[in-house]
Amino acid sequence: MRRKEKEIMDREEIESIIGKAVVCRLAFSVDNKPYVVPLNFGYRDECFYFHTARKGKKIDMIKTNNRVCFELDVDHQVVMAKDPCDWNMRYRSVIGYGRAFLLEGIEEKRRALDIIVEHYSGEVKEYKEGLVEHLAVIKVQVESMTGKKSL
């Protein structure tokens, strides 16, 4: 990181950003064509989880290249100054890299959905009959991630 004074090294602070975030942007690349999409997510034990349709661009791209990048950010505030060129932005963010996998088993998909739902509601819910079987769940195993803040 170029500006070391903005780097977040503390793992607890990085995980607090993840815990506070409501959107995770997940980026894919195939044939030198990047694609990024904002998603609902869950996080546990160095893994992100995302639910999606069983067909589509994300699924196709993962099957071709499972290397991904992710980004989350919180605590946004524009800091205005007299001269707009001196404006600044306050934020905390996490950017990282990992490998994406499609979960196959019903129980592992259900566990991943529980992690996603718990991220937003703080509790586990029941799912409609057949729902779990008819959706895809992406698991991203984190390889590296860094935090950054501008406060």
SULDA-V325873 format. One record per run of one state. SS is the DSSP state (h for helix, s for strand, l for the rest). FROM is the first residue (numbers start at 1). TO is the last residue. If there is no record, write none. Layout:
BEGIN
SS|FROM|TO ; SS|FROM|TO
END
This chain:
BEGIN
l|1|3 ; h|4|6 ; s|7|8 ; l|9|10 ; h|11|20 ; l|21|23 ; s|24|30 ; l|31|32 ; s|33|39 ; l|40|41 ; s|42|44 ; l|45|46 ; s|47|52 ; l|53|56 ; h|57|64 ; l|65|66 ; s|67|79 ; l|80|83 ; h|84|86 ; l|87|87 ; s|88|102 ; l|103|105 ; h|106|121 ; l|122|131 ; h|132|134 ; l|135|135 ; s|136|150 ; l|151|151
END
